[in-house]
Structure formats: structure tokens, C-alpha cells
Amino acid sequence: MADFYQMLEDRLGQEQIPGVHLAPEIPEKKLNGAQKFASYGQETPLALIDNTTFGSGKSGALITTHALYVSTGKARFDLEAIRTPPTFDDLDGFLPTSTGTVKIPKMVLHETQDAFERVFEVIMAINSGTADA
């Protein structure tokens, strides 16, 4: 999974993106907030997309070594099952899955939504075998 983390870090870059936190620098307070929607147990958090106005971490997405958790409906998706990117309209985001389309949180800031989309690019590149080794 180190390769996934490195790709994620490379794709998101070193600049500070509002609401985007990469391990090992995810604040404990935000991880505690994310537990409101992500029961990640023994999985290791790799990235947190905080979609809250005041930075509590209680809304958004958490990417772990095994899954993507989103606050909308407290949904969990195995990383290897994600094959297509989310789409966003003016109000909502949607992620096509094998069991139907699931609503995902629309990001508050454009920069945060862009980072969220880059996370999916990494996941899909690994899953399709097109990731640079």
C-alpha cells in the first residue's frame, strides 16, 4: 500500500489544499470527527478530505489502506472496486458503483473538489493497472 500512498502524495502535491490532509499529518481531532461517518477500525487512514466549514472532519471523505469512506449515507467503498470517477452537478456528487449510483458529498471549495477528483485518478490508475510503477 506504500505505492498507493506515494502516488497519492505525488498526485496531490506539496501545496496546502484547503481541507485536504495526508498521513501522517492528519490532525487527530479531524480523524475523531471522521469517525462519525467512517468506521475504519484497523485500516490505516491515508488521506482526509474535510468538507466542513469549521474543520471538524465530520463531513467529507476518508481514504484508508482498504476503502473510501464518504459522509453521505456513511458509505464505504473498497478501493479495488472503484473503476469510474465521481461526477458533480451544481448540488451533488455521484459515484457509479456495481450496485447503482451513490450520492457523495459535494465539496465546499473548488480546490478541495479538485483534490478529491485527483484521489479518484490515483485509485482508478492502480485498479486499471495503468499506474506508473
Secondary structure, DSSP 4 states (H G I P E B T S, - for coil): -HHHHHHHHHHH-SS--TTEEETT---HHHHHHHTTT---TTSPEEEEEE--SS--SSSEEEEESSEEEETGGGEEEEGGG--S--EE-SS-EEEEETTEEEEEPPPSSHHHHHHHHHHHHHHHHHHHT-S--
